[in-house]
Amino acid sequence: MKKIIVGTIALAILSALSFGIVCPEPVTCEVPFEHDPNAINFRVVKTFTLTISQVLVHDFNSCDPDEDNTAPLFHELLAGPAGVSCTPDGMVTFDPAGTGIFYADFRVTDSPIADVPASDPGTIVFRVLPDNRPPVLGGCVRN
């Protein structure tokens, strides 16, 4: 009997370490992970957790800290999964087609002064969960 209990406890600890945070209800979870190390100079600017049936709309609200011009900033999607889009004014929409963790790389650029625009790249990470997640045997870990 002791072997089974110890094995179950070890399995629970291993599962917690392997799979990280489990959220049984659709709540926002902070998920620790890094972006693709091959993507140079990209930083995670935002993370979202949503279910497969949700459509996410996010406004970047970018700013130009040196306010060197009055022209609008230009936002663009550089790479991302199917279902993600970005308008030039910074509205991001994501309608997920599947579950998992997805990365989308963006860039905001200001208007050129003396033919030299400045830009800032970044990544949004989307964690898409199924609508009906299974129960967790032995309890749940929450943030």
DSSP file (Angstrom, degrees, kcal/mol; ACC not computed):
  #  RESIDUE AA STRUCTURE BP1 BP2  ACC     N-H-->O    O-->H-N    N-H-->O    O-->H-N    TCO  KAPPA ALPHA  PHI   PSI    X-CA   Y-CA   Z-CA
    1    1 A M     >        0   0    0      0, 0.0     4,-2.1     0, 0.0     5,-0.2   0.000 360.0 360.0 360.0 -38.3    0.0    0.0    0.0
    2    2 A K  H  >  +     0   0    0      1,-0.2     4,-2.9     2,-0.2     5,-0.3   0.887 360.0  55.4 -62.0 -38.6    2.8    2.4    0.8
    3    3 A K  H  > S+     0   0    0      1,-0.2     4,-2.7     2,-0.2    -1,-0.2   0.900 107.9  48.5 -61.8 -41.0    4.3    2.0   -2.7
    4    4 A I  H  > S+     0   0    0      2,-0.2     4,-2.5     1,-0.2    -1,-0.2   0.928 113.7  46.0 -66.1 -44.9    1.0    3.0   -4.3
    5    5 A I  H  X S+     0   0    0     -4,-2.1     4,-2.6     2,-0.2    -2,-0.2   0.940 115.7  45.4 -64.3 -47.7    0.6    6.1   -2.1
    6    6 A V  H  X S+     0   0    0     -4,-2.9     4,-2.8     1,-0.2    -2,-0.2   0.916 113.9  50.4 -61.9 -42.7    4.2    7.1   -2.6
    7    7 A G  H  X S+     0   0    0     -4,-2.7     4,-2.5    -5,-0.3    -2,-0.2   0.894 110.9  48.9 -61.6 -40.9    3.9    6.5   -6.4
    8    8 A T  H  X S+     0   0    0     -4,-2.5     4,-2.4     2,-0.2    -2,-0.2   0.911 112.7  47.3 -65.6 -42.8    0.7    8.5   -6.5
    9    9 A I  H  X S+     0   0    0     -4,-2.6     4,-2.5     2,-0.2    -2,-0.2   0.927 113.1  48.5 -64.5 -44.5    2.3   11.4   -4.6
   10   10 A A  H  X S+     0   0    0     -4,-2.8     4,-2.8     1,-0.2    -2,-0.2   0.905 111.7  50.2 -62.1 -40.8    5.4   11.3   -6.9
   11   11 A L  H  X S+     0   0    0     -4,-2.5     4,-2.7     2,-0.2    -1,-0.2   0.901 110.3  49.9 -64.1 -41.0    3.1   11.2  -10.0
   12   12 A A  H  X S+     0   0    0     -4,-2.4     4,-2.2     2,-0.2    -2,-0.2   0.910 112.9  46.2 -63.9 -42.5    1.2   14.2   -8.7
   13   13 A I  H  X S+     0   0    0     -4,-2.5     4,-2.2     2,-0.2    -2,-0.2   0.925 113.6  48.8 -66.3 -43.9    4.4   16.2   -8.0
   14   14 A L  H  X S+     0   0    0     -4,-2.8     4,-2.6     1,-0.2    -2,-0.2   0.902 111.3  50.4 -61.6 -41.9    5.8   15.2  -11.4
   15   15 A S  H  X S+     0   0    0     -4,-2.7     4,-2.9     2,-0.2     5,-0.3   0.911 109.8  50.3 -62.7 -42.6    2.6   16.2  -13.1
   16   16 A A  H  X S+     0   0    0     -4,-2.2     4,-1.2     1,-0.2    -1,-0.2   0.896 114.8  43.7 -63.8 -39.5    2.6   19.6  -11.4
   17   17 A L  H  < S+     0   0    0     -4,-2.2    -2,-0.2     2,-0.2    -1,-0.2   0.874 118.3  44.3 -72.7 -36.3    6.2   20.2  -12.5
   18   18 A S  H  < S+     0   0    0     -4,-2.6    -2,-0.2    -5,-0.2    -3,-0.2   0.898 124.5  30.0 -76.0 -41.5    5.6   18.9  -16.0
   19   19 A F  H  < S-     0   0    0     -4,-2.9     2,-0.2     1,-0.3    -3,-0.2   0.508  91.2-157.0-103.3  -5.0    2.4   20.6  -16.8
   20   20 A G     <  +     0   0    0     -4,-1.2     2,-0.3    -5,-0.3    -1,-0.3  -0.457  55.3  15.4  73.8-131.7    2.7   23.8  -14.7
   21   21 A I        -     0   0    0     -2,-0.2     2,-0.5     9,-0.1   121,-0.1  -0.604  60.7-159.1 -89.8 135.9   -0.4   25.6  -13.6
   22   22 A V        -     0   0    0    119,-0.6   119,-0.3    -2,-0.3    -2,-0.0  -0.966   6.0-173.1-116.2 128.7   -3.9   24.0  -13.8
   23   23 A C        -     0   0    0     -2,-0.5     4,-0.1     1,-0.1   119,-0.1  -0.938   6.7-169.2-122.4 108.0   -7.0   26.3  -13.9
   24   24 A P  S    S+     0   0    0      0, 0.0   109,-0.2     0, 0.0    -1,-0.1   0.775  73.1  48.4 -72.4 -25.5  -10.2   24.4  -13.7
   25   25 A E  S    S-     0   0    0      1,-0.0     2,-2.2     0, 0.0     0, 0.0  -0.733 104.6 -90.9-107.5 161.5  -12.5   27.4  -14.5
   26   26 A P  S    S+     0   0    0      0, 0.0     2,-0.3     0, 0.0    25,-0.1  -0.488  76.5 137.3 -72.1  83.6  -12.0   29.9  -17.4
   27   27 A V        -     0   0    0     -2,-2.2     2,-0.3    -4,-0.1    -4,-0.0  -0.860  63.9 -89.8-122.6 159.6   -9.9   32.3  -15.4
   28   28 A T        -     0   0    0     -2,-0.3     2,-0.4    20,-0.0    22,-0.1  -0.561  45.5-166.3 -71.6 128.4   -6.8   34.2  -16.4
   29   29 A C        -     0   0    0     -2,-0.3     2,-0.7    -6,-0.1    -6,-0.0  -0.941  20.1-132.7-116.6 137.0   -3.7   32.2  -15.6
   30   30 A E        -     0   0    0     -2,-0.4    -9,-0.1     2,-0.0    18,-0.0  -0.814  27.9-165.4 -85.7 118.9   -0.1   33.5  -15.5
   31   31 A V        -     0   0    0     -2,-0.7     2,-0.6   -11,-0.1   -11,-0.0  -0.926  13.0-139.9-112.5 118.2    1.9   31.0  -17.5
   32   32 A P        +     0   0    0      0, 0.0     2,-0.3     0, 0.0   -11,-0.1  -0.669  48.1 125.0 -79.5 117.8    5.7   31.1  -17.2
   33   33 A F        -     0   0    0     -2,-0.6     2,-0.3     0, 0.0    -2,-0.1  -0.973  48.0-124.8-161.9 163.5    7.3   30.4  -20.6
   34   34 A E        -     0   0    0     -2,-0.3     2,-0.1     1,-0.1     9,-0.0  -0.809  25.9-113.1-113.1 153.6    9.8   32.0  -23.0
   35   35 A H        -     0   0    0     -2,-0.3    -1,-0.1     1,-0.2     9,-0.0  -0.321  60.3 -60.9 -76.1 167.1    9.4   32.9  -26.6
   36   36 A D    >   -     0   0    0      1,-0.2     3,-1.9     2,-0.1    -1,-0.2  -0.268  45.3-142.2 -50.2 121.1   11.3   31.1  -29.3
   37   37 A P  T 3  S+     0   0    0      0, 0.0    -1,-0.2     0, 0.0    -2,-0.1   0.683  97.9  66.1 -65.7 -15.6   15.0   31.7  -28.5
   38   38 A N  T 3  S+     0   0    0      1,-0.1     2,-1.0     2,-0.1    -2,-0.1   0.647  79.6  89.5 -79.0 -13.5   15.7   32.1  -32.3
   39   39 A A  S X  S-     0   0    0     -3,-1.9     3,-0.9     3,-0.1     2,-0.2  -0.744  75.4-149.5 -86.4 104.6   13.6   35.2  -32.4
   40   40 A I  T 3   +     0   0    0     -2,-1.0     3,-0.1     1,-0.2    -2,-0.1  -0.534  69.3   3.8 -80.9 138.0   16.1   38.0  -31.7
   41   41 A N  T 3  S+     0   0    0     -2,-0.2     2,-0.4     1,-0.2    -1,-0.2   0.639  93.2 128.8  66.2  18.8   15.1   41.2  -29.9
   42   42 A F    <   -     0   0    0     -3,-0.9     2,-0.3    -6,-0.2    -1,-0.2  -0.877  35.4-172.9-102.0 137.7   11.5   40.1  -29.4
   43   43 A R        -     0   0    0     -2,-0.4    80,-2.9    78,-0.3     2,-0.7  -0.938  33.6-105.3-125.0 151.4   10.0   40.3  -25.9
   44   44 A V  E     +a  123   0A   0     -2,-0.3    80,-0.2    78,-0.2     3,-0.1  -0.655  38.2 174.9 -75.7 116.0    6.7   39.1  -24.6
   45   45 A V  E     +     0   0A   0     78,-2.7     2,-0.3    -2,-0.7    79,-0.2   0.651  64.7   5.1 -96.9 -18.4    4.6   42.2  -24.3
   46   46 A K  E     -a  124   0A   0     77,-1.1    79,-2.1     2,-0.0     2,-0.4  -0.967  56.9-157.4-162.7 146.0    1.4   40.5  -23.3
   47   47 A T  E     -a  125   0A   0     -2,-0.3     2,-0.4    77,-0.2    79,-0.2  -0.986  12.8-171.2-126.5 143.1    0.0   37.0  -22.5
   48   48 A F  E     -a  126   0A   0     77,-2.6    79,-3.1    -2,-0.4     2,-0.5  -0.986  11.6-159.0-132.4 142.7   -3.6   35.9  -22.7
   49   49 A T  E     +a  127   0A   0     -2,-0.4     2,-0.3    77,-0.2    79,-0.2  -0.992  29.2 151.5-118.4 127.1   -5.5   32.8  -21.7
   50   50 A L  E     -a  128   0A   0     77,-2.5    79,-2.8    -2,-0.5     2,-0.2  -0.924  40.9-106.7-145.3 168.2   -8.7   32.1  -23.4
   51   51 A T  E >   -a  129   0A   0     -2,-0.3     3,-1.9    77,-0.2    80,-0.1  -0.598  38.6-103.8 -96.9 164.6  -10.9   29.1  -24.3
   52   52 A I  T 3  S+     0   0    0     77,-2.1    -1,-0.1     1,-0.3    76,-0.0   0.758 119.4  53.8 -59.0 -28.0  -11.4   27.8  -27.8
   53   53 A S  T 3  S+     0   0    0     42,-0.1    -1,-0.3     2,-0.0     2,-0.3   0.511  92.1  93.2 -88.0  -3.2  -14.8   29.4  -28.2
   54   54 A Q    <   -     0   0    0     -3,-1.9     2,-0.5     2,-0.0    -4,-0.1  -0.644  61.4-150.8 -91.0 146.4  -13.6   32.9  -27.2
   55   55 A V        -     0   0    0     -2,-0.3     2,-0.4    40,-0.2    40,-0.2  -0.979  17.9-147.0-111.5 125.8  -12.5   35.6  -29.7
   56   56 A L  E     -D   94   0B   0     38,-2.6    38,-2.4    -2,-0.5     2,-0.4  -0.777  14.6-173.7 -97.1 134.4  -10.0   38.0  -28.2
   57   57 A V  E     +D   93   0B   0     -2,-0.4     2,-0.4    36,-0.2    36,-0.2  -0.998  10.8 176.2-125.0 127.3   -9.8   41.7  -29.2
   58   58 A H  E     -D   92   0B   0     34,-2.8    34,-3.7    -2,-0.4     2,-0.6  -0.995  22.1-148.7-135.9 135.6   -6.9   43.7  -27.8
   59   59 A D  E     -D   91   0B   0     -2,-0.4    32,-0.2    32,-0.2    31,-0.1  -0.914   8.5-152.2-103.0 122.9   -5.8   47.3  -28.4
   60   60 A F        -     0   0    0     30,-2.6    -1,-0.1    -2,-0.6    30,-0.1   0.847  12.5-159.1 -62.6 -34.2   -2.0   47.8  -28.1
   61   61 A N        -     0   0    0     28,-0.3    29,-0.1    29,-0.1    -1,-0.1   0.910  24.1-176.4  51.9  44.6   -2.4   51.5  -27.0
   62   62 A S        -     0   0    0     11,-0.0     2,-0.3     1,-0.0    11,-0.1  -0.263   7.3-163.4 -69.4 158.8    1.2   52.1  -28.2
   63   63 A C        -     0   0    0      4,-0.0     3,-0.1     0, 0.0    -1,-0.0  -0.951  24.3-128.7-140.6 161.2    2.9   55.4  -27.6
   64   64 A D    >   -     0   0    0     -2,-0.3     3,-1.6     1,-0.1     5,-0.1  -0.916  21.8-162.3-110.0 101.3    5.9   57.3  -28.9
   65   65 A P  T 3  S+     0   0    0      0, 0.0    -1,-0.1     0, 0.0     0, 0.0   0.775  88.6  47.2 -62.3 -28.7    7.7   58.4  -25.8
   66   66 A D  T 3  S-     0   0    0     -3,-0.1    -2,-0.0     1,-0.0     0, 0.0   0.567  92.8-147.7 -89.7  -5.1    9.8   61.1  -27.5
   67   67 A E    <   +     0   0    0     -3,-1.6     3,-0.0     1,-0.2    -1,-0.0   0.863  37.4 158.9  45.1  46.3    6.7   62.5  -29.3
   68   68 A D        +     0   0    0      2,-0.0     2,-0.3     1,-0.0    -1,-0.2   0.524  59.9  18.4 -81.7  -4.3    8.9   63.5  -32.2
   69   69 A N        -     0   0    0      2,-0.1    -5,-0.1    -5,-0.1    44,-0.0  -0.982  61.3-135.2-155.9 167.6    6.0   63.6  -34.7
   70   70 A T        +     0   0    0     -2,-0.3     3,-0.1     2,-0.1    -1,-0.0   0.433  68.7 111.7-105.7  -1.9    2.3   63.8  -34.8
   71   71 A A  S    S-     0   0    0      1,-0.1    40,-0.3    40,-0.0    -2,-0.1  -0.379  77.1 -97.3 -69.6 151.6    1.7   61.2  -37.5
   72   72 A P        -     0   0    0      0, 0.0     2,-0.2     0, 0.0    -1,-0.1  -0.293  37.2-107.7 -68.8 155.3    0.0   58.0  -36.3
   73   73 A L        -     0   0    0    -11,-0.1     2,-0.5    37,-0.1    37,-0.2  -0.511  28.5-134.3 -77.9 151.2    1.9   54.9  -35.3
   74   74 A F  E     -B  109   0A   0     35,-3.0    35,-2.5    -2,-0.2     2,-0.3  -0.947  18.2-165.7-114.6 122.0    1.8   51.9  -37.7
   75   75 A H  E     +B  108   0A   0     13,-2.0     2,-0.3    -2,-0.5    33,-0.2  -0.817   9.6 178.5-105.3 144.5    1.2   48.4  -36.3
   76   76 A E  E     -B  107   0A   0     31,-2.1    31,-1.9    -2,-0.3     2,-0.6  -1.000  30.4-125.5-146.8 148.1    1.8   45.2  -38.2
   77   77 A L  E     -B  106   0A   0     -2,-0.3    29,-0.3     9,-0.3     3,-0.1  -0.815  24.0-179.1 -88.0 121.9    1.6   41.5  -37.7
   78   78 A L  E     -     0   0A   0     27,-3.1     2,-0.3    -2,-0.6    28,-0.2   0.857  66.9 -15.2 -90.0 -41.0    5.0   39.9  -38.6
   79   79 A A  E    S+B  105   0A   0     26,-1.4    26,-2.9     2,-0.0    -1,-0.4  -0.965  74.1 135.9-161.2 146.6    4.1   36.2  -37.9
   80   80 A G        -     0   0    0     -2,-0.3    24,-0.2    24,-0.3     3,-0.1  -0.982  47.7 -71.0-178.5 174.1    1.4   34.4  -36.1
   81   81 A P    >   -     0   0    0      0, 0.0     3,-1.5     0, 0.0     2,-0.1  -0.257  64.0 -77.3 -76.1 166.6   -1.1   31.5  -36.1
   82   82 A A  T 3  S+     0   0    0      1,-0.2    15,-0.4    12,-0.1     3,-0.1  -0.394 117.9  36.7 -59.1 139.3   -4.1   31.2  -38.3
   83   83 A G  T 3  S+     0   0    0      1,-0.3    12,-2.1    13,-0.1     2,-0.4   0.346  89.2 110.7  98.3  -5.7   -6.9   33.4  -36.9
   84   84 A V  E <   +E   94   0B   0     -3,-1.5    -1,-0.3    10,-0.2     2,-0.3  -0.845  37.4 165.2-104.3 140.8   -4.8   36.3  -35.7
   85   85 A S  E     -E   93   0B   0      8,-2.4     8,-2.2    -2,-0.4     2,-0.3  -0.962  18.9-156.7-146.4 163.1   -4.9   39.8  -37.3
   86   86 A C  E     -E   92   0B   0     -2,-0.3    -9,-0.3     6,-0.2     6,-0.2  -0.992  11.1-142.2-144.9 133.0   -3.8   43.3  -36.6
   87   87 A T    >   -     0   0    0      4,-1.9     3,-2.1    -2,-0.3   -12,-0.1  -0.569  33.6-108.2 -88.2 159.4   -5.0   46.6  -37.9
   88   88 A P  T 3  S+     0   0    0      0, 0.0   -13,-2.0     0, 0.0    -1,-0.1   0.769 119.4  57.4 -58.5 -25.2   -2.6   49.5  -38.6
   89   89 A D  T 3  S-     0   0    0    -15,-0.2   -28,-0.3     2,-0.1   -16,-0.1   0.425 125.8 -96.3 -89.6   3.3   -3.9   51.4  -35.6
   90   90 A G  S <  S+     0   0    0     -3,-2.1   -30,-2.6     1,-0.3     2,-0.7   0.653  71.7 144.1 100.9  16.3   -3.1   48.5  -33.2
   91   91 A M  E     -D   59   0B   0    -32,-0.2    -4,-1.9   -31,-0.1     2,-0.4  -0.811  30.8-162.6 -90.6 118.8   -6.3   46.4  -32.8
   92   92 A V  E     -DE  58  86B   0    -34,-3.7   -34,-2.8    -2,-0.7     2,-0.4  -0.845   6.8-172.4-102.5 134.8   -5.4   42.7  -32.5
   93   93 A T  E     -DE  57  85B   0     -8,-2.2    -8,-2.4    -2,-0.4     2,-0.4  -0.990   3.2-174.9-125.8 135.8   -8.0   40.0  -33.0
   94   94 A F  E     +DE  56  84B   0    -38,-2.4   -38,-2.6    -2,-0.4   -10,-0.2  -0.960  10.0 176.9-134.7 117.7   -7.5   36.3  -32.4
   95   95 A D        -     0   0    0    -12,-2.1   -40,-0.2    -2,-0.4   -43,-0.1  -0.893  31.9-140.1-114.7  94.2  -10.1   33.7  -33.2
   96   96 A P        -     0   0    0      0, 0.0   -13,-0.1     0, 0.0     3,-0.1  -0.222  19.3-166.2 -66.0 143.9   -8.4   30.4  -32.3
   97   97 A A  S    S+     0   0    0    -15,-0.4     2,-0.3     1,-0.1   -14,-0.1   0.516  73.6   4.4-100.2 -10.9   -8.8   27.4  -34.5
   98   98 A G  S    S-     0   0    0      2,-0.1     2,-0.2    32,-0.0    -1,-0.1  -0.956  80.7 -89.1-160.9 174.4   -7.3   25.0  -32.0
   99   99 A T  S    S+     0   0    0     -2,-0.3     2,-0.3    -3,-0.1    30,-0.2  -0.569  70.7  72.0 -92.9 159.6   -6.0   24.6  -28.4
  100  100 A G  E    S- C   0 128A   0     28,-2.4    28,-3.2    -2,-0.2     2,-0.5  -0.869  85.2 -51.4 135.6-167.9   -2.4   25.1  -27.4
  101  101 A I  E     - C   0 127A   0     -2,-0.3     2,-0.4    26,-0.2    26,-0.2  -0.944  53.9-173.2-110.3 127.0    0.1   27.9  -26.9
  102  102 A F  E     - C   0 126A   0     24,-3.0    24,-2.9    -2,-0.5     2,-0.4  -0.928  11.7-151.2-125.0 144.0    0.5   30.3  -29.9
  103  103 A Y  E     - C   0 125A   0     -2,-0.4     2,-0.4    22,-0.2    22,-0.2  -0.920   8.6-172.6-114.5 138.5    3.0   33.1  -30.5
  104  104 A A  E     - C   0 124A   0     20,-2.3    20,-2.6    -2,-0.4     2,-0.4  -0.993  12.0-150.4-131.7 126.6    2.3   36.2  -32.6
  105  105 A D  E     +BC  79 123A   0    -26,-2.9   -27,-3.1    -2,-0.4   -26,-1.4  -0.819  20.2 176.6-100.6 133.0    5.1   38.7  -33.4
  106  106 A F  E     -BC  77 122A   0     16,-3.2    16,-2.2    -2,-0.4     2,-0.3  -0.794  15.1-157.1-127.9 167.1    4.2   42.3  -34.0
  107  107 A R  E     -BC  76 121A   0    -31,-1.9   -31,-2.1    -2,-0.3     2,-0.4  -0.982   3.6-157.1-147.3 139.6    6.0   45.6  -34.7
  108  108 A V  E     -BC  75 120A   0     12,-2.0    12,-2.3    -2,-0.3     2,-0.4  -0.957  16.6-172.8-113.6 137.3    5.0   49.2  -34.1
  109  109 A T  E     -BC  74 119A   0    -35,-2.5   -35,-3.0    -2,-0.4    10,-0.2  -0.981  12.6-144.7-131.8 139.4    6.7   51.9  -36.2
  110  110 A D        -     0   0    0      8,-2.6   -37,-0.1    -2,-0.4     8,-0.1  -0.478  41.4 -79.7 -93.3 173.9    6.6   55.7  -36.0
  111  111 A S        -     0   0    0    -40,-0.3     7,-0.2    -2,-0.2    -1,-0.1  -0.454  55.9 -99.8 -72.4 143.7    6.7   58.0  -39.0
  112  112 A P        -     0   0    0      0, 0.0     2,-0.5     0, 0.0     3,-0.2  -0.387  29.6-161.5 -68.9 138.5   10.2   58.6  -40.4
  113  113 A I  B >  S-F  116   0C   0      3,-1.2     3,-1.1     1,-0.2   -44,-0.0  -0.989  86.2  -2.8-114.9 125.9   12.0   61.8  -39.5
  114  114 A A  T 3  S-     0   0    0     -2,-0.5    -1,-0.2     1,-0.2     0, 0.0   0.889 133.7 -61.1  55.7  39.9   14.8   62.5  -41.9
  115  115 A D  T 3  S+     0   0    0     -3,-0.2    -1,-0.2     1,-0.1    -4,-0.0   0.664 115.7 112.5  64.3  20.5   13.9   59.2  -43.6
  116  116 A V  B <   -F  113   0C   0     -3,-1.1    -3,-1.2    -5,-0.1     2,-0.2  -0.869  46.9-169.2-126.3  99.2   14.6   57.2  -40.5
  117  117 A P        -     0   0    0      0, 0.0     2,-0.4     0, 0.0    -6,-0.1  -0.506  13.2-140.1 -80.1 156.2   11.6   55.5  -38.8
  118  118 A A        -     0   0    0     -7,-0.2    -8,-2.6    -2,-0.2     2,-0.3  -0.905  22.8-176.6-112.6 145.6   11.9   53.9  -35.4
  119  119 A S  E     - C   0 109A   0     -2,-0.4   -10,-0.2   -10,-0.2   -12,-0.0  -0.937  19.1-154.1-141.1 163.4   10.2   50.6  -34.5
  120  120 A D  E     - C   0 108A   0    -12,-2.3   -12,-2.0    -2,-0.3     2,-0.2  -0.955  14.0-156.2-140.3 116.5    9.7   48.3  -31.6
  121  121 A P  E     + C   0 107A   0      0, 0.0   -78,-0.3     0, 0.0     2,-0.3  -0.583  20.9 159.7 -90.5 156.8    9.0   44.5  -32.0
  122  122 A G  E     - C   0 106A   0    -16,-2.2   -16,-3.2    -2,-0.2     2,-0.4  -0.981  29.0-122.4-165.5 170.3    7.2   42.3  -29.5
  123  123 A T  E     -aC  44 105A   0    -80,-2.9   -78,-2.7    -2,-0.3   -77,-1.1  -0.955   7.4-156.4-126.5 139.1    5.3   39.1  -29.0
  124  124 A I  E     -aC  46 104A   0    -20,-2.6   -20,-2.3    -2,-0.4     2,-0.5  -0.947  15.5-151.7-108.2 136.5    1.9   38.3  -27.7
  125  125 A V  E     -aC  47 103A   0    -79,-2.1   -77,-2.6    -2,-0.4     2,-0.5  -0.936   6.8-163.0-111.8 129.7    1.4   34.8  -26.4
  126  126 A F  E     -aC  48 102A   0    -24,-2.9   -24,-3.0    -2,-0.5     2,-0.7  -0.950   5.2-164.0-113.1 125.4   -2.0   33.1  -26.5
  127  127 A R  E     -aC  49 101A   0    -79,-3.1   -77,-2.5    -2,-0.5     2,-0.6  -0.942  13.5-165.7-107.6 111.4   -2.8   30.1  -24.3
  128  128 A V  E     -aC  50 100A   0    -28,-3.2   -28,-2.4    -2,-0.7   -77,-0.2  -0.877   5.1-171.1-106.1 121.7   -6.0   28.5  -25.7
  129  129 A L  E     -a   51   0A   0    -79,-2.8   -77,-2.1    -2,-0.6     4,-0.0  -0.716  29.8 -98.3-107.1 156.6   -7.8   26.0  -23.6
  130  130 A P        -     0   0    0      0, 0.0     3,-0.3     0, 0.0    -1,-0.1  -0.338  31.3-120.1 -67.8 158.3  -10.7   23.7  -24.5
  131  131 A D  S    S+     0   0    0      1,-0.3     2,-0.8   -80,-0.1   -80,-0.0   0.909 106.6  39.6 -66.0 -42.0  -14.1   24.8  -23.4
  132  132 A N  S    S-     0   0    0     -3,-0.0    -1,-0.3     0, 0.0   -81,-0.0  -0.824  80.1-170.6-112.8  91.7  -14.7   21.7  -21.2
  133  133 A R        -     0   0    0     -2,-0.8    -4,-0.0    -3,-0.3    -2,-0.0  -0.556  27.8-107.5 -80.5 147.3  -11.5   20.9  -19.4
  134  134 A P        -     0   0    0      0, 0.0    -1,-0.1     0, 0.0     0, 0.0  -0.312  38.2 -97.1 -71.3 156.7  -11.4   17.7  -17.5
  135  135 A P        -     0   0    0      0, 0.0     2,-0.6     0, 0.0     5,-0.0  -0.269  35.7-119.4 -66.2 161.5  -11.5   17.6  -13.7
  136  136 A V    >   -     0   0    0   -114,-0.0     3,-1.5     0, 0.0     2,-0.3  -0.922  20.3-135.3-110.6 115.5   -8.2   17.4  -11.9
  137  137 A L  T 3  S+     0   0    0     -2,-0.6     0, 0.0     1,-0.2     0, 0.0  -0.511  88.7  17.8 -68.1 126.0   -7.7   14.3   -9.7
  138  138 A G  T 3  S-     0   0    0     -2,-0.3    -1,-0.2     2,-0.0     2,-0.1   0.512 125.0 -61.5  93.2   4.8   -6.3   15.2   -6.3
  139  139 A G    <   -     0   0    0     -3,-1.5     2,-0.3     2,-0.0     0, 0.0  -0.359  54.6 -88.1 111.8 170.0   -7.0   19.0   -6.4
  140  140 A C        -     0   0    0     -2,-0.1     2,-0.5  -119,-0.0  -117,-0.1  -0.891  20.5-139.6-123.1 149.4   -6.1   22.1   -8.4
  141  141 A V        -     0   0    0     -2,-0.3  -119,-0.6  -119,-0.3     2,-0.3  -0.935  26.2-175.6-107.5 129.3   -3.3   24.6   -8.2
  142  142 A R              0   0    0     -2,-0.5  -119,-0.1  -121,-0.1  -113,-0.1  -0.865 360.0 360.0-123.0 157.7   -4.3   28.2   -8.7
  143  143 A N              0   0    0     -2,-0.3    -1,-0.1  -122,-0.0  -120,-0.0   0.433 360.0 360.0 -81.3 360.0   -2.4   31.5   -8.9
